[in-house]
Amino acid sequence: MSTPAIHYAQQNHPRFLDELKALLRIPSISTLPEHKADCRKAAQVVADELKRIGMENVRLIDTEGHPLVYADWLHATGKPTALCYGHYDVQPPDPLDEWVSPPFEPQERNGNLYARGAVDDKGQMYMEVKALESLLAANHKLPINVRVLLEGEEEVGGGGIAAFVASKPPEMKADFALVCDSEMFAPNLPTLCVGLRGMIYTELEVRGAKSDLHSGMYGGAAPNPFVALAQIIAKLKDENGHILIPGFYDGIIPPSADELAAWRSLPFNEDEYRTHEVGARELVGESGYSVLERTWARPTLDVHGMPGGFIGAGAKTVIPAKATAKVSMRLVPGMTPAKSFAQYKAYVEKIKPAGVDVDVRLIHQGDPCLVPTDNKYMRAATRALHDVWGKDTVYIRSGGSIPIVGDFARHAGLPSVMMGFGLPDDNLHAPNEKFNLKNFELGIESLIRFFGEAGG
């Protein structure tokens, strides 16, 4: 069943790529209010395409944020049902001066397609759409039943889709979820992701005086919120990367001995990782753990920005009335967002310096998850990947978070097949994001074969 569909995909690959470029030109930045219309435009473009290729019941589902895109094809009697997930929203492109080509003008260079959203997640989401098109065009049917559910808020916590899934609507009735929003461990190495870290994203606001003050007249007496904020942050983690929040590590489920042994067998070069992916003189983190353990199976705490005060050219001797920091923590199995945030908030309130007030706000959250590998859908994915790539599949975890995977399991009982085709150097969330053109083509073929294998 798959061969005519693969032939169709190969023949139409140039058109598929042009369509993806058109989608990438839409700056669907979910976190910026001025791009709300762009997010809806991207959703409508994808919905129109799903309708064009033959999917049914296509519609936008409004949420409190950006709309969901839904479609289905449910005529494979006696066959399982897949819920295909992806997201059409993207991260902001800043800093713009570090892009070689404009972030929303897709450009091909060195076998890659460069644009914001190329790999995260428009390119990977579009592979699912094009695999479905190829099957429907070549065979006039699908080998399994398919529901498509795409969101536009993954980059800002996925609140809309989380509420939708939690309501347990009939559109969620499926046997498994297919998530194309992850990466291969190395080029040409078929990979299935079986674990994700969760996260809590927070904002700390420290307030001092009732208004900005002249540092000459009041310095030495008035509290400085930026200094207080720096003192708080300095007490969150020690120089060895150990998080100092009391009880933060309690209950963590470590990777098994077998899993650790499998990770040690992966083609990982720490020095190459440091120089080519990270681009730093030295790696940091908890002592006593390998790089893969630190990035896949250990909690983290990071500061992302400290807006406030005077940042213009020249000098302004002001003690700001308030200072803010954006702080996130990645969570691992055994941890929950609610407990971790409560521990963090209580600790910050305890260690705040005298003279200031602090407000600890939770912006968004997601649960960590582990996906069982011993089910027929994972085995189908493994066979499909081997057919296309000619190599055995490796199972990895990801340091990142896809909150909806936990929601699928908790609210709908759906195991997720996380089949991604990004690469470690694709610059997710950074300037010069890219998607390997070969992976885009072979990813579509892999999905076509997976649908066939899942249908038996």
C-alpha positions as CSV (number, residue, x, y, z in Angstrom):
1,M,0.0,0.0,0.0
2,S,2.8,2.4,0.7
3,T,4.8,2.1,-2.5
4,P,2.5,4.2,-4.8
5,A,2.2,6.8,-2.0
6,I,6.0,7.0,-1.6
7,H,6.3,7.4,-5.4
8,Y,3.7,10.2,-5.3
9,A,5.6,11.9,-2.5
10,Q,8.9,11.7,-4.4
11,Q,7.3,13.1,-7.6
12,N,5.7,16.0,-5.7
13,H,8.6,16.8,-3.3
14,P,9.4,20.2,-5.0
15,R,5.8,21.3,-4.6
16,F,5.7,20.1,-1.0
17,L,8.8,22.2,-0.3
18,D,7.3,25.3,-2.0
19,E,4.2,24.9,0.1
20,L,6.2,24.7,3.3
21,K,8.1,27.8,2.4
22,A,4.8,29.7,2.0
23,L,3.7,28.6,5.4
24,L,7.1,29.6,6.9
25,R,6.6,33.1,5.5
26,I,3.7,33.7,8.0
27,P,5.2,35.1,11.2
28,S,2.9,33.1,13.5
29,I,4.7,34.2,16.7
30,S,2.3,33.1,19.5
31,T,3.8,35.0,22.3
32,L,3.4,38.5,20.7
33,P,-0.1,40.0,20.6
34,E,0.7,41.9,17.4
35,H,1.0,38.6,15.6
36,K,-2.4,37.2,16.6
37,A,-3.8,37.6,13.1
38,D,-0.7,35.9,11.7
39,C,-1.3,32.9,14.0
40,R,-4.9,32.6,12.7
41,K,-3.8,33.0,9.1
42,A,-1.3,30.1,9.6
43,A,-4.1,28.0,11.1
44,Q,-6.4,28.7,8.2
45,V,-3.7,27.9,5.6
46,V,-3.1,24.5,7.2
47,A,-6.9,23.9,7.5
48,D,-7.4,24.7,3.9
49,E,-4.7,22.3,2.9
50,L,-6.1,19.5,5.0
51,K,-9.5,20.0,3.3
52,R,-7.9,20.1,-0.2
53,I,-6.1,16.8,0.2
54,G,-9.3,15.0,1.3
55,M,-9.5,15.1,5.0
56,E,-13.0,15.6,6.4
57,N,-14.7,17.6,9.1
58,V,-12.0,20.2,8.8
59,R,-12.4,23.3,11.1
60,L,-10.8,25.7,13.4
61,I,-11.6,25.4,17.1
62,D,-11.4,28.6,18.9
63,T,-9.7,28.7,22.4
64,E,-8.9,31.5,24.8
65,G,-5.7,31.9,22.8
66,H,-4.9,30.9,19.2
67,P,-7.2,28.4,17.4
68,L,-6.8,24.7,17.1
69,V,-7.0,23.0,13.7
70,Y,-9.0,19.8,13.5
71,A,-9.6,17.3,10.7
72,D,-10.3,13.6,10.4
73,W,-10.7,10.6,8.1
74,L,-12.4,7.7,9.8
75,H,-13.3,5.1,7.1
76,A,-10.7,2.4,7.9
77,T,-13.1,-0.1,9.5
78,G,-11.5,-2.3,12.1
79,K,-8.2,-0.4,12.0
80,P,-6.7,1.7,14.8
81,T,-7.0,5.5,15.0
82,A,-4.1,7.9,15.1
83,L,-4.2,11.4,16.6
84,C,-1.7,13.4,14.6
85,Y,-0.3,16.4,16.6
86,G,1.9,19.3,15.6
87,H,2.0,23.1,16.1
88,Y,2.0,26.0,13.7
89,D,3.2,28.7,16.1
90,V,6.9,29.7,16.4
91,Q,9.3,31.4,18.7
92,P,10.2,35.1,18.3
93,P,13.2,35.4,15.9
94,D,15.4,37.7,18.1
95,P,18.2,38.6,17.9
96,L,17.6,39.6,14.2
97,D,21.1,40.7,13.5
98,E,22.4,37.2,14.0
99,W,20.4,35.7,11.1
100,V,22.2,35.1,7.9
101,S,18.9,35.4,5.9
102,P,15.7,37.0,7.1
103,P,13.8,34.6,9.5
104,F,10.6,34.7,7.6
105,E,12.1,34.5,4.1
106,P,12.9,30.8,3.8
107,Q,16.3,30.1,2.1
108,E,18.0,26.9,1.0
109,R,21.7,26.7,1.8
110,N,24.0,23.7,2.2
111,G,21.2,21.1,2.0
112,N,19.1,22.9,4.6
113,L,16.1,25.1,4.7
114,Y,16.6,28.1,6.9
115,A,13.7,30.0,8.5
116,R,12.0,30.4,11.9
117,G,9.8,27.4,12.4
118,A,11.5,25.3,9.7
119,V,12.0,22.4,12.1
120,D,10.1,23.6,15.2
121,D,7.5,22.7,14.2
122,K,6.0,23.8,10.8
123,G,8.4,21.6,8.8
124,Q,7.7,18.5,10.9
125,M,4.0,19.2,11.2
126,Y,3.8,19.6,7.4
127,M,5.4,16.2,6.9
128,E,2.3,14.7,8.5
129,V,0.0,16.6,6.2
130,K,2.0,15.6,3.1
131,A,2.2,11.9,4.2
132,L,-1.6,11.9,4.4
133,E,-1.9,13.6,1.1
134,S,0.4,11.1,-0.6
135,L,-1.6,8.2,0.8
136,L,-5.0,9.7,-0.1
137,A,-3.8,10.7,-3.6
138,A,-2.2,7.4,-4.4
139,N,-4.6,5.0,-2.8
140,H,-7.8,7.0,-2.4
141,K,-7.9,5.9,1.3
142,L,-5.8,5.7,4.4
143,P,-4.5,2.5,6.0
144,I,-5.7,3.6,9.4
145,N,-8.2,6.1,10.8
146,V,-6.7,9.5,11.4
147,R,-7.6,12.5,13.4
148,V,-5.5,15.7,13.1
149,L,-5.2,18.1,16.0
150,L,-2.8,21.1,15.6
151,E,-2.3,23.9,18.0
152,G,-0.9,27.5,17.9
153,E,0.3,27.9,21.5
154,E,2.9,25.2,22.0
155,E,5.6,27.9,22.4
156,V,3.7,29.6,25.1
157,G,2.6,26.6,27.2
158,G,-0.3,25.1,25.2
159,G,-3.1,26.3,27.4
160,G,-5.8,26.1,24.7
161,I,-5.1,22.6,23.6
162,A,-4.6,21.5,27.2
163,A,-8.1,22.7,28.2
164,F,-9.5,21.1,25.1
165,V,-7.9,17.7,25.8
166,A,-8.9,17.9,29.5
167,S,-12.6,18.3,28.4
168,K,-12.4,14.8,26.8
169,P,-14.2,15.7,23.6
170,P,-15.2,13.1,21.0
171,E,-12.5,14.4,18.7
172,M,-9.9,12.8,21.1
173,K,-11.1,9.3,20.6
174,A,-8.0,7.5,19.3
175,D,-5.6,4.6,20.0
176,F,-2.4,6.5,20.0
177,A,-0.9,10.0,19.2
178,L,1.7,10.7,16.6
179,V,3.9,13.6,17.6
180,C,6.4,15.0,15.1
181,D,8.2,17.6,17.2
182,S,11.5,16.0,18.3
183,E,14.9,15.1,16.7
184,M,17.2,12.4,15.6
185,F,20.1,11.7,17.8
186,A,22.5,12.1,14.9
187,P,22.3,12.4,11.1
188,N,21.0,9.3,9.3
189,L,20.2,7.6,12.7
190,P,16.5,6.8,13.0
191,T,15.3,7.9,16.5
192,L,12.3,7.6,18.7
193,C,12.0,9.8,21.7
194,V,10.6,8.0,24.7
195,G,11.0,10.6,27.5
196,L,10.5,14.3,28.0
197,R,11.3,16.7,30.8
198,G,8.5,18.8,32.1
199,M,8.8,22.4,33.1
200,I,7.6,25.3,35.1
201,Y,8.1,28.8,33.6
202,T,8.0,31.6,36.2
203,E,8.5,35.3,36.6
204,L,10.0,36.9,39.7
205,E,9.2,40.5,40.4
206,V,11.0,42.3,43.1
207,R,9.7,45.7,44.3
208,G,11.6,48.3,46.4
209,A,10.7,52.0,46.6
210,K,7.4,53.4,45.4
211,S,9.1,55.0,42.4
212,D,12.5,55.2,40.6
213,L,15.1,57.1,42.7
214,H,18.3,59.1,42.1
215,S,21.2,56.8,43.0
216,G,23.3,59.7,44.3
217,M,20.6,61.0,46.6
218,Y,19.2,57.7,47.8
219,G,22.0,55.1,47.1
220,G,23.1,53.4,50.3
221,A,19.7,53.8,51.9
222,A,17.0,52.8,49.4
223,P,16.7,49.1,48.5
224,N,17.8,48.2,44.9
225,P,15.4,45.6,43.4
226,F,18.0,44.5,40.8
227,V,20.6,43.8,43.5
228,A,18.0,42.0,45.5
229,L,17.0,40.0,42.4
230,A,20.6,39.0,41.8
231,Q,21.0,37.9,45.4
232,I,17.9,35.7,45.1
233,I,19.0,34.1,41.8
234,A,22.5,33.5,43.2
235,K,21.0,31.4,46.0
236,L,18.9,29.2,43.7
237,K,21.8,27.1,42.4
238,D,25.4,26.5,43.5
239,E,28.6,26.6,41.5
240,N,28.3,22.9,40.8
241,G,24.9,23.1,39.2
242,H,23.0,21.8,42.2
243,I,19.6,23.4,42.8
244,L,19.4,24.6,46.4
245,I,15.6,24.6,46.7
246,P,14.8,22.4,49.7
247,G,13.2,19.1,48.7
248,F,13.5,19.8,45.0
249,Y,15.1,16.5,44.1
250,D,12.8,14.4,46.4
251,G,11.1,11.5,44.6
252,I,13.1,11.7,41.3
253,I,12.9,8.5,39.3
254,P,16.4,7.8,37.8
255,P,17.0,6.1,34.5
256,S,17.4,2.4,34.7
257,A,20.8,0.6,34.4
258,D,19.7,-0.7,31.0
259,E,18.8,2.8,29.8
260,L,22.1,4.2,31.0
261,A,23.9,1.5,29.2
262,A,22.0,2.2,26.0
263,W,22.9,5.9,26.3
264,R,26.6,5.1,26.7
265,S,26.4,3.1,23.4
266,L,25.1,6.1,21.4
267,P,27.5,7.9,19.0
268,F,28.1,10.9,21.3
269,N,31.3,12.9,21.3
270,E,31.4,15.3,24.2
271,D,34.1,17.6,22.8
272,E,32.2,17.9,19.5
273,Y,29.0,18.6,21.3
274,R,30.8,21.3,23.3
275,T,32.4,23.0,20.3
276,H,29.8,22.6,17.5
277,E,26.5,22.5,19.3
278,V,27.0,24.5,22.5
279,G,29.9,26.7,21.2
280,A,31.4,27.2,24.7
281,R,34.9,26.8,26.2
282,E,33.6,24.5,28.9
283,L,30.5,22.5,29.8
284,V,28.8,23.0,33.2
285,G,26.3,21.2,35.3
286,E,25.9,18.7,38.1
287,S,29.1,16.9,38.9
288,G,28.9,13.1,38.8
289,Y,26.5,12.9,35.8
290,S,27.2,12.5,32.1
291,V,26.1,15.2,29.6
292,L,23.2,13.0,28.4
293,E,22.1,12.4,32.0
294,R,22.3,16.1,32.8
295,T,20.3,17.1,29.7
296,W,17.8,14.2,29.7
297,A,17.2,13.0,33.2
298,R,18.2,15.7,35.7
299,P,16.2,18.8,36.7
300,T,17.6,22.2,35.7
301,L,17.1,25.9,36.6
302,D,17.8,28.6,34.1
303,V,17.4,32.4,33.9
304,H,16.1,33.7,30.6
305,G,15.9,37.4,31.0
306,M,15.9,40.3,33.4
307,P,14.0,43.2,31.9
308,G,13.7,46.5,33.7
309,G,15.7,49.5,34.8
310,F,17.7,51.6,32.3
311,I,19.1,49.8,29.3
312,G,19.5,52.7,26.8
313,A,22.7,54.2,25.5
314,G,24.7,56.3,27.9
315,A,24.1,56.6,31.6
316,K,21.1,57.2,33.9
317,T,21.8,56.9,37.6
318,V,18.5,55.5,38.7
319,I,17.6,52.9,41.3
320,P,14.6,51.2,39.7
321,A,11.4,50.7,41.7
322,K,11.1,47.1,40.5
323,A,13.1,44.4,38.7
324,T,11.9,41.2,37.0
325,A,13.5,38.0,36.0
326,K,12.1,35.1,33.9
327,V,13.2,31.8,35.4
328,S,12.3,28.2,34.4
329,M,12.9,24.8,35.7
330,R,13.0,21.5,33.7
331,L,11.4,18.6,35.6
332,V,12.1,14.9,35.3
333,P,9.9,11.8,36.1
334,G,8.9,11.7,39.8
335,M,8.5,15.5,39.9
336,T,5.2,17.5,39.4
337,P,4.9,21.1,38.4
338,A,2.6,21.9,41.3
339,K,4.9,20.6,44.0
340,S,8.0,22.0,42.4
341,F,6.5,25.5,42.0
342,A,5.3,25.5,45.6
343,Q,8.8,24.5,46.8
344,Y,10.4,27.2,44.7
345,K,8.0,29.9,45.7
346,A,8.4,29.2,49.4
347,Y,12.1,29.2,49.1
348,V,12.3,32.5,47.2
349,E,10.0,34.2,49.7
350,K,12.2,32.9,52.5
351,I,15.5,34.1,51.1
352,K,14.4,37.5,49.7
353,P,16.6,40.4,51.1
354,A,15.2,42.9,53.6
355,G,13.6,46.0,52.2
356,V,11.9,44.5,49.2
357,D,8.7,42.6,48.3
358,V,8.8,39.7,45.9
359,D,6.0,38.2,43.7
360,V,6.5,34.7,42.3
361,R,4.3,34.0,39.3
362,L,3.7,30.8,37.4
363,I,3.4,31.5,33.6
364,H,3.0,28.0,32.3
365,Q,3.8,24.4,33.1
366,G,4.1,20.9,31.8
367,D,4.5,17.4,33.2
368,P,7.5,15.2,32.5
369,C,6.7,11.9,30.9
370,L,8.1,8.5,29.9
371,V,6.6,6.6,27.0
372,P,6.5,2.7,27.2
373,T,8.3,1.2,24.2
374,D,6.6,-2.2,24.3
375,N,3.5,-1.5,22.3
376,K,2.5,-2.3,18.7
377,Y,2.6,1.3,17.6
378,M,6.2,1.8,18.7
379,R,7.1,-1.5,17.0
380,A,5.4,-0.3,13.8
381,A,7.4,2.9,14.0
382,T,10.6,1.0,14.4
383,R,9.9,-1.1,11.3
384,A,8.9,1.9,9.2
385,L,12.1,3.8,10.2
386,H,14.3,0.7,9.4
387,D,12.7,0.4,6.0
388,V,13.5,4.0,5.0
389,W,16.8,4.6,6.8
390,G,18.3,1.1,6.7
391,K,19.4,1.2,10.3
392,D,18.1,0.0,13.7
393,T,16.2,2.7,15.7
394,V,17.6,4.2,18.8
395,Y,15.5,5.2,21.8
396,I,16.4,8.5,23.5
397,R,15.0,11.0,25.9
398,S,14.7,14.7,25.2
399,G,15.7,17.6,27.5
400,G,12.9,19.6,26.1
401,S,9.2,19.7,27.0
402,I,6.1,18.9,24.9
403,P,3.4,19.5,27.5
404,I,0.6,18.0,25.4
405,V,2.2,14.5,25.5
406,G,1.5,14.3,29.2
407,D,-2.0,15.6,28.6
408,F,-2.7,13.0,26.0
409,A,-1.7,10.2,28.4
410,R,-3.4,11.7,31.5
411,H,-6.7,12.8,30.0
412,A,-7.1,10.5,27.0
413,G,-5.0,7.4,27.9
414,L,-3.1,7.8,24.6
415,P,0.5,6.6,24.3
416,S,2.5,8.9,22.1
417,V,4.9,7.9,19.2
418,M,7.4,10.7,19.1
419,M,8.9,10.4,15.7
420,G,11.0,13.5,14.9
421,F,13.4,14.3,12.1
422,G,15.2,17.4,13.4
423,L,18.9,17.4,14.1
424,P,20.8,18.5,17.1
425,D,22.3,21.5,15.3
426,D,19.1,22.8,13.9
427,N,19.1,25.9,16.2
428,L,15.7,25.5,17.7
429,H,14.6,28.8,19.3
430,A,17.8,30.4,18.1
431,P,18.9,32.5,15.0
432,N,19.4,30.5,11.8
433,E,17.0,27.8,12.6
434,K,17.0,25.1,9.9
435,F,15.6,21.8,8.7
436,N,17.6,19.3,6.7
437,L,16.1,18.9,3.3
438,K,16.9,15.2,3.1
439,N,15.2,14.7,6.5
440,F,12.1,16.5,5.3
441,E,11.9,14.2,2.3
442,L,12.7,10.9,4.1
443,G,10.6,12.0,7.0
444,I,7.5,12.0,4.8
445,E,8.4,8.6,3.5
446,S,8.9,7.3,7.0
447,L,5.4,8.6,8.0
448,I,3.8,7.0,5.0
449,R,5.4,3.6,5.9
450,F,4.4,4.1,9.5
451,F,0.8,4.6,8.7
452,G,0.9,1.4,6.6
453,E,2.7,-0.6,9.4
454,A,0.2,0.7,12.0
455,G,-2.6,-0.5,9.9
456,G,-1.1,-4.0,9.6
